[in-house]
Amino acid sequence: MLGVPMKVDVVVMPKQSVLDPQGVAVRNALKDLGLDSVESVRVGKFLELEFKTLPDEAKLQEVCRDLLSNPVIEEYTIRIA
């Protein structure tokens, strides 16, 4: 498809083993606002990337690992839209 940008979604989330204080704060605020049944909240980042052509998958993985996430405490998923 000529002229239509390729979209790639990257979702970066804290690893399950990492404490997420921002998620805890949001969960507590939701409970204070009446959503008593909320059990947990994890807060992450959503990035939408547009490309003229589909990028090299290995290069995209490298950029996600080295720039868009902190591999010590975060994990990421890539979705090609």
Secondary structure, 3 states (H helix, E strand, C coil): CCCCCEEEEEEEEECCCCCCHHHHHHHHHHHHCCCCCCCCCCCCEEEEEEECCCCCHHHHHHHHHHHHCCCCCEEEEEEEC
